Amino acid sequence: MIKYKIETRKEIIKIPIGFICDSCKTEFHYLKDMIEYQEKYTIKFYGGYGSVFGDGQEVEINLCQNCLNEMIGDLVDEKLEIE
């Protein structure tokens, strides 16, 4: 879940100020946890016809880097060495 602050200008806009990891429920603030905030991952898609998520169902999840690593780390190729 991404957390926003609301500012009123000529139009109302949402400005991200932090997020809560949907897995571990840790809250990260933009200024206090800048590195962790920059390493957040959002997965968003719509289920297709016959999808286990539901036809046309919007799916969105926000994860911190540690939770994403726990979920898919063993599926990711080893780090490439850059020369």
C-alpha positions in Angstrom: 0.0 0.0 0.0 1.5 3.3 -1.0 0.9 6.2 1.4 0.3 9.7 0.0 0.0 13.2 1.3 -2.7 15.4 -0.3 -1.8 18.9 -1.5 -4.3 21.3 -3.0 -3.0 23.5 -5.8 -4.9 24.3 -9.0 -5.7 20.6 -9.0 -5.5 17.9 -6.4 -2.5 15.7 -6.8 -1.2 12.8 -4.8 2.4 12.9 -3.7 4.0 9.7 -2.4 5.5 10.1 1.0 6.1 6.4 1.9 4.7 2.9 1.6 3.8 -0.1 3.6 5.1 -3.5 2.4 2.1 -5.7 1.7 4.0 -8.7 2.9 5.9 -7.8 6.1 3.7 -4.7 6.9 6.8 -2.5 7.5 6.2 1.2 6.9 8.9 3.1 5.0 9.0 6.9 4.8 10.4 8.7 1.8 12.9 10.9 3.7 13.7 8.7 6.7 14.1 5.4 4.7 15.2 6.9 1.3 17.2 3.8 0.2 14.5 1.3 1.1 11.9 3.6 -0.5 13.9 3.7 -3.7 14.1 -0.1 -3.7 10.3 -0.7 -3.3 8.7 -2.9 -6.0 5.2 -2.5 -7.3 3.5 -5.3 -9.3 0.3 -4.3 -10.9 -1.8 -6.1 -13.5 -5.3 -7.2 -14.5 -6.3 -10.8 -14.6 -7.2 -12.1 -18.0 -9.9 -14.5 -19.2 -9.7 -17.6 -17.0 -7.2 -16.1 -14.6 -6.9 -17.5 -11.1 -7.0 -13.8 -10.0 -10.4 -13.2 -11.7 -11.3 -11.9 -15.2 -10.5 -8.2 -15.3 -9.6 -8.1 -11.6 -7.0 -5.5 -10.8 -4.1 -6.9 -8.7 -1.5 -4.5 -7.1 1.1 -5.3 -4.5 3.9 -3.2 -3.1 6.9 -5.0 -1.7 10.1 -4.1 0.1 13.3 -5.5 -1.4 13.8 -8.0 1.3 10.3 -9.6 0.9 10.7 -9.7 -2.9 14.0 -11.4 -2.4 12.5 -13.9 -0.1 9.8 -14.6 -2.6 11.7 -14.9 -5.9 15.4 -14.8 -4.9 16.0 -18.4 -5.8 14.5 -17.8 -9.3 16.8 -15.0 -10.2 20.0 -15.7 -12.0 23.2 -15.2 -10.1 24.5 -11.6 -10.3 26.4 -10.8 -13.5 29.9 -9.5 -13.0 30.4 -6.3 -14.9 33.9 -5.8 -16.2 
